[in-house]
């Protein structure tokens, strides 16, 4: 009997009507003879509302207590969905992340899954139950509740799929797949029928919100195909898997954009060993993720060091970096929060020259200034003014003829 893991996001679980709709979709899979494990997110904007409430109570609610609070959103979703299925005549049981065996480290708000001890899940499946698991959460060896960070339910679903040996992990959301660009921005964007893990990981990391990067990483590591589809339609969705042919007509598979970009520049940095470590180590200890890093060529043993962070982390990063800059003899520390990034992504680009030139030319024709550039084998990203990101996406989608499809 085929085992599938399904995940439903907050928009799919936003109210009673939508929860009943999800229950009907799950029932269809059960009626086909499939064993079904379902992972759910909190209803609608519940997580944001709980965070807002916590900060109304306390200016410093504490990460441990906040994780306990935030985990309740998924508990509500899982129990209501189990009730909906039982009302339809299907045997279903809800489990918390802890009951499902999601073991994590003790990094509150962004815990990492250490292992999945899914004995309870297997037992309930053997009893014929549909198992509904609260996503986004786990438990430490000290029995403390943790949350996995934004998008954590995707990670829960793929981790369970890997642990249980599921045939596929189906992630249902409010979009019907992965597109060549954001369809809300580019109406003529084409839906991809399939995409490789590496391409999807770059897309997810550089702005596409359809699936969390950690979930894609797990999928690739354990070779779990991930289907991204809509819970509101019967669209076939997009399959994320290995073995996707590189020999496609268009080497650029998709364009991603992200407005969550801020830049910090440490001006007049002494160019000597250990300086970069003295700046970036405190940021790492504080849990601040660094994206692009650029260091100018040294002149008279003095250089400028620029890096980007999420806008939400800019103030915290500046509080750490400014005293360090002063201590190492840098001239000043400046920041810019009005930035965005646009990326072209495609595995085939690494074997075909000229894509960078076409990208830069398209941006130049629109009068868009490039502030920073970062690349991987299958991605080229430009940091630009946030007000020009939409223009950049439209220009790139047009110049690479992506509206034509494959």
C-alpha positions as CSV (number, residue, x, y, z in Angstrom):
1,X,0.0,0.0,0.0
2,X,1.4,3.3,-1.1
3,X,2.3,5.8,1.7
4,X,2.1,9.5,0.9
5,X,2.8,12.5,3.1
6,X,0.7,15.6,2.4
7,X,1.3,19.1,3.8
8,X,-1.3,21.9,3.9
9,X,-0.3,25.5,4.5
10,X,-2.0,28.2,6.5
11,X,-4.1,29.5,3.6
12,X,-5.4,26.1,3.0
13,X,-6.5,25.8,6.6
14,X,-7.7,29.4,7.1
15,X,-11.3,28.6,8.2
16,X,-13.8,25.8,8.8
17,X,-14.8,25.7,5.1
18,X,-11.3,25.3,3.9
19,X,-10.5,22.7,6.6
20,X,-13.5,20.7,5.4
21,X,-12.2,21.0,1.8
22,X,-8.8,19.7,2.9
23,X,-10.5,16.8,4.6
24,X,-12.2,15.9,1.4
25,X,-8.9,15.9,-0.5
26,X,-7.4,13.6,2.1
27,X,-10.4,11.3,2.0
28,X,-9.9,11.0,-1.8
29,X,-6.3,9.7,-1.2
30,X,-7.5,7.3,1.5
31,X,-10.3,6.0,-0.8
32,X,-7.6,5.2,-3.5
33,X,-6.0,2.8,-1.0
34,X,-3.2,5.1,0.1
35,X,-1.9,5.3,3.6
36,X,-1.9,9.0,4.4
37,X,0.2,11.2,6.8
38,X,-0.8,14.8,6.8
39,X,1.2,17.8,8.2
40,X,-0.6,21.1,8.8
41,X,0.4,24.7,9.4
42,X,-1.5,27.1,11.7
43,X,-4.7,28.6,10.4
44,X,-4.3,31.7,8.3
45,X,-2.3,34.4,10.1
46,X,-2.5,32.7,13.5
47,X,1.3,32.6,14.0
48,X,1.6,36.4,13.3
49,X,-1.3,37.1,15.7
50,X,0.3,35.0,18.5
51,X,3.6,36.8,18.1
52,X,1.8,40.2,18.2
53,X,-0.1,39.1,21.3
54,X,3.1,37.9,23.0
55,X,4.7,41.3,22.5
56,X,1.7,43.1,23.8
57,X,2.1,41.1,27.0
58,X,5.9,41.5,27.3
59,X,8.6,43.4,25.5
60,X,10.8,40.4,25.9
61,X,8.6,37.3,26.0
62,X,11.5,34.9,25.9
63,X,12.2,32.4,23.1
64,X,11.3,29.3,25.1
65,X,7.9,30.5,26.1
66,X,7.3,32.0,22.7
67,X,8.0,28.6,21.1
68,X,5.4,27.0,23.4
69,X,2.9,29.6,22.5
70,X,3.5,29.5,18.7
71,X,3.3,25.7,18.6
72,X,-0.4,25.9,19.7
73,X,-1.4,27.2,16.3
74,X,-0.6,24.0,14.5
75,X,-2.1,22.0,17.4
76,X,-5.4,23.7,16.7
77,X,-5.2,23.0,13.0
78,X,-4.4,19.3,13.4
79,X,-7.2,18.6,15.9
80,X,-9.8,20.4,13.8
81,X,-8.8,18.5,10.7
82,X,-9.0,15.2,12.5
83,X,-12.5,16.2,13.7
84,X,-13.5,17.0,10.1
85,X,-12.3,13.6,8.9
86,X,-14.0,11.7,11.7
87,X,-17.2,13.6,10.9
88,X,-17.0,12.2,7.4
89,X,-16.6,8.7,8.7
90,X,-12.8,8.3,8.4
91,X,-10.6,7.2,11.2
92,X,-8.1,10.0,12.0
93,X,-5.9,11.0,14.8
94,X,-4.0,14.2,15.5
95,X,-0.4,14.2,16.9
96,X,1.8,17.0,18.1
97,X,5.3,17.2,16.8
98,X,6.5,15.6,20.0
99,X,4.1,12.7,19.7
100,X,5.1,12.2,16.1
101,X,8.7,11.9,17.2
102,X,10.2,15.1,15.8
103,X,13.4,15.5,17.9
104,X,15.3,18.8,17.6
105,X,18.1,20.7,19.1
106,X,17.4,23.4,21.7
107,X,17.7,26.4,19.3
108,X,14.4,28.1,20.0
109,X,12.6,29.8,17.1
110,X,14.8,28.1,14.5
111,X,15.4,24.6,15.8
112,X,17.1,21.9,13.6
113,X,15.6,18.4,13.3
114,X,18.1,15.9,14.7
115,X,16.0,12.8,14.1
116,X,12.5,11.5,13.6
117,X,11.4,8.7,15.8
118,X,8.1,7.9,14.0
119,X,7.1,4.8,15.9
120,X,3.8,6.3,17.0
121,X,3.0,7.4,13.5
122,X,3.7,3.9,12.2
123,X,1.5,2.4,14.9
124,X,-1.4,4.6,14.0
125,X,-1.1,3.9,10.3
126,X,-1.1,0.1,11.1
127,X,-4.4,0.7,12.9
128,X,-5.8,2.2,9.7
129,X,-5.8,5.8,10.9
130,X,-5.1,8.9,8.8
131,X,-2.4,10.6,10.9
132,X,-2.5,14.4,11.2
133,X,0.7,15.9,12.5
134,X,1.2,19.4,13.8
135,X,4.0,20.9,11.7
136,X,6.6,23.6,12.5
137,X,7.4,22.0,15.9
138,X,9.4,19.4,17.7
139,X,10.8,18.5,21.1
140,X,14.3,18.5,22.7
141,X,15.9,15.7,24.8
142,X,14.9,17.8,27.8
143,X,11.2,17.6,26.7
144,X,11.1,21.3,25.8
145,X,8.9,22.4,22.8
146,X,10.7,24.1,19.9
147,X,9.7,25.6,16.6
148,X,11.5,25.2,13.3
149,X,11.2,28.8,12.1
150,X,9.2,30.2,9.2
151,X,8.2,27.5,6.7
152,X,9.0,24.8,9.2
153,X,5.9,22.8,8.4
154,X,7.4,22.1,4.9
155,X,10.5,20.7,6.7
156,X,8.4,18.6,9.0
157,X,6.6,17.1,6.1
158,X,9.7,16.1,4.1
159,X,11.5,14.8,7.3
160,X,8.5,12.6,8.0
161,X,8.4,11.4,4.4
162,X,12.0,10.5,4.5
163,X,11.7,8.7,7.9
164,X,8.6,6.7,6.8
165,X,9.9,5.9,3.3
166,X,7.0,7.7,1.6
167,X,6.7,7.6,-2.2
168,X,6.2,11.3,-2.4
169,X,5.7,14.4,-0.2
170,X,2.9,16.5,-1.5
171,X,2.9,20.2,-0.5
172,X,-0.4,21.9,-1.0
173,X,-0.6,25.7,-0.9
174,X,-2.4,28.6,-2.5
175,X,-0.4,28.4,-5.8
176,X,-0.6,25.6,-8.3
177,X,3.1,25.1,-8.8
178,X,6.5,26.6,-9.5
179,X,6.5,29.3,-12.2
180,X,9.1,30.9,-14.4
181,X,8.5,34.1,-12.3
182,X,6.0,35.3,-9.8
183,X,2.7,35.0,-11.6
184,X,1.3,37.8,-9.6
185,X,3.9,40.0,-11.1
186,X,4.3,38.4,-14.5
187,X,0.8,37.2,-15.7
188,X,2.4,35.4,-18.7
189,X,4.8,33.4,-16.5
190,X,4.7,29.7,-17.3
191,X,4.2,26.9,-14.8
192,X,7.0,24.3,-14.7
193,X,5.9,20.6,-14.8
194,X,9.2,19.6,-13.1
195,X,12.3,21.2,-11.6
196,X,15.5,19.8,-10.1
197,X,16.4,20.0,-6.5
198,X,19.4,22.3,-7.1
199,X,17.4,24.7,-9.1
200,X,14.5,24.7,-6.6
201,X,16.9,25.2,-3.7
202,X,18.3,28.3,-5.4
203,X,14.8,29.6,-6.2
204,X,13.6,29.0,-2.6
205,X,16.7,30.6,-1.2
206,X,16.5,33.7,-3.4
207,X,12.9,34.7,-3.1
208,X,10.4,32.1,-4.3
209,X,8.1,31.3,-1.3
210,X,6.4,28.2,-2.6
211,X,8.5,25.8,-0.5
212,X,11.1,26.3,2.2
213,X,14.8,25.8,1.3
214,X,15.3,23.4,4.2
215,X,12.6,21.1,2.9
216,X,14.2,21.1,-0.5
217,X,17.6,20.2,1.0
218,X,16.0,17.3,2.9
219,X,14.3,16.1,-0.2
220,X,17.5,16.1,-2.2
221,X,19.4,14.4,0.7
222,X,16.9,11.5,1.0
223,X,15.8,11.5,-2.6
224,X,12.1,12.3,-1.7
225,X,10.2,13.7,-4.7
226,X,8.2,16.8,-3.6
227,X,5.0,17.8,-5.4
228,X,4.0,21.5,-5.1
229,X,0.3,22.0,-6.0
230,X,-2.8,24.0,-5.1
231,X,-5.2,22.8,-2.5
232,X,-8.0,24.8,-4.3
233,X,-7.7,23.3,-7.7
234,X,-7.0,19.9,-9.4
235,X,-3.8,21.3,-11.1
236,X,-1.1,18.7,-11.6
237,X,1.4,21.0,-9.9
238,X,5.2,21.0,-10.2
239,X,7.4,17.9,-9.2
240,X,10.7,18.7,-7.6
241,X,13.0,15.7,-8.0
242,X,16.4,14.6,-9.2
243,X,17.2,13.5,-12.8
244,X,15.6,16.4,-14.5
245,X,17.1,16.8,-18.0
246,X,19.4,19.7,-18.5
247,X,18.8,19.6,-22.2
248,X,15.8,22.0,-22.2
249,X,15.2,24.7,-24.7
250,X,15.6,27.6,-22.3
251,X,18.6,27.3,-19.9
252,X,17.1,29.9,-17.6
253,X,14.4,28.0,-15.8
254,X,13.0,30.7,-13.5
255,X,13.5,34.2,-12.1
256,X,13.3,35.0,-8.4
257,X,13.0,38.3,-6.6
258,X,13.4,39.2,-3.0
259,X,12.8,42.6,-1.3
260,X,14.2,41.4,2.1
261,X,17.7,42.8,1.5
262,X,19.8,45.3,3.5
263,X,23.4,46.2,3.0
264,X,26.2,47.0,5.5
265,X,29.5,48.5,4.4
266,X,32.5,48.8,6.7
267,X,34.5,51.6,5.2
268,X,38.3,51.9,5.5
269,X,39.0,48.5,6.9
270,X,42.7,47.6,7.6
271,X,43.6,44.8,5.2
272,X,45.2,42.2,7.5
273,X,44.5,38.6,8.6
274,X,41.7,38.1,11.1
275,X,39.7,41.2,10.3
276,X,36.9,39.4,8.5
277,X,36.6,36.8,11.2
278,X,36.4,39.5,13.9
279,X,33.4,41.0,12.0
280,X,31.5,37.9,11.0
281,X,32.0,35.6,14.0
282,X,29.9,37.8,16.4
283,X,27.2,37.9,13.7
284,X,27.2,34.1,13.4
285,X,27.0,33.8,17.2
286,X,24.0,36.1,17.2
287,X,22.3,34.0,14.6
288,X,22.4,36.6,11.9
289,X,22.7,35.1,8.4
290,X,25.0,36.7,5.9
291,X,24.3,36.5,2.2
292,X,26.5,38.4,-0.3
293,X,30.0,39.4,0.7
294,X,32.2,41.7,-1.3
295,X,35.6,43.1,-0.4
296,X,37.2,45.7,-2.6
297,X,40.8,45.5,-3.7
298,X,43.2,46.8,-1.1
299,X,44.8,50.2,-1.6
300,X,47.6,51.0,0.8
301,X,46.4,48.1,3.0
302,X,42.9,49.7,3.3
303,X,39.7,48.2,1.9
304,X,35.9,48.3,2.1
305,X,33.9,45.3,3.2
306,X,30.3,45.0,2.2
307,X,27.7,42.3,3.0
308,X,24.0,41.8,3.0
309,X,21.5,40.7,5.7
310,X,17.7,40.4,6.0
311,X,16.1,43.8,6.6
312,X,14.7,42.5,9.9
313,X,18.2,41.8,11.1
314,X,19.8,45.1,10.0
315,X,19.4,46.9,13.3
316,X,20.8,44.0,15.3
317,X,23.7,43.6,12.9
318,X,24.6,47.3,13.0
319,X,24.6,47.2,16.8
320,X,27.2,44.4,16.7
321,X,29.3,45.7,13.8
322,X,29.6,49.4,14.7
323,X,31.7,48.8,17.8
324,X,33.8,46.2,16.0
325,X,34.4,48.6,13.2
326,X,35.6,51.2,15.7
327,X,37.9,48.7,17.5
328,X,39.7,47.6,14.3
329,X,40.3,51.1,13.2
330,X,37.7,51.3,10.3
331,X,36.7,54.7,9.2
332,X,32.9,54.2,9.4
333,X,30.0,51.7,9.1
334,X,27.1,52.6,6.9
335,X,23.9,50.8,5.8
336,X,21.2,50.8,3.2
337,X,17.8,49.1,3.7
338,X,16.2,50.1,0.4
339,X,17.5,47.2,-1.7
340,X,16.2,44.1,-3.4
341,X,17.7,41.3,-5.4
342,X,16.8,39.6,-8.7
343,X,18.2,36.2,-9.8
344,X,18.2,34.1,-12.9
345,X,18.4,30.4,-12.2
346,X,18.9,27.3,-14.4
347,X,21.1,24.3,-14.3
348,X,21.8,24.5,-18.0
349,X,23.5,27.9,-17.7
350,X,26.7,26.4,-16.4
351,X,27.4,24.8,-19.7
352,X,26.4,27.8,-21.9
353,X,28.2,31.1,-21.9
354,X,26.7,34.5,-22.3
355,X,23.9,34.5,-19.7
356,X,25.6,37.0,-17.4
357,X,26.1,39.4,-20.3
358,X,22.4,39.1,-21.4
359,X,21.3,39.7,-17.8
360,X,23.4,42.8,-17.3
361,X,22.5,44.1,-20.7
362,X,18.8,43.8,-20.0
363,X,19.1,45.6,-16.7
364,X,21.3,48.3,-18.4
365,X,18.6,49.0,-21.0
366,X,16.1,49.7,-18.2
367,X,18.5,52.1,-16.5
368,X,18.8,49.8,-13.5
369,X,22.1,50.1,-11.6
370,X,23.7,47.0,-10.2
371,X,25.2,47.5,-6.7
372,X,26.4,43.9,-6.0
373,X,26.6,40.7,-7.9
374,X,26.8,37.2,-6.5
375,X,26.8,33.9,-8.4
376,X,26.7,30.1,-8.1
377,X,27.1,27.5,-10.9
378,X,23.4,27.8,-11.7
379,X,22.5,31.3,-10.5
380,X,23.3,34.9,-11.1
381,X,22.0,37.4,-8.6
382,X,22.1,41.2,-8.8
383,X,21.5,43.5,-5.8
384,X,19.6,46.6,-7.0
385,X,17.4,49.4,-5.7
386,X,14.2,47.9,-4.3
387,X,12.0,50.3,-6.4
388,X,13.4,48.7,-9.6
389,X,13.0,45.0,-8.7
390,X,9.6,44.6,-10.5
391,X,11.0,46.3,-13.6
392,X,14.0,44.0,-13.5
393,X,11.9,40.9,-13.3
394,X,9.8,41.9,-16.3
395,X,12.8,42.8,-18.4
396,X,14.6,39.5,-17.6
397,X,11.5,37.4,-18.2
398,X,11.2,39.1,-21.6
399,X,14.8,39.0,-22.7
400,X,15.1,35.3,-21.9
401,X,11.8,34.6,-23.7
402,X,10.3,32.7,-20.7
403,X,6.7,33.5,-21.6
404,X,7.0,31.1,-24.5
405,X,7.5,28.1,-22.2
406,X,9.7,25.1,-22.8
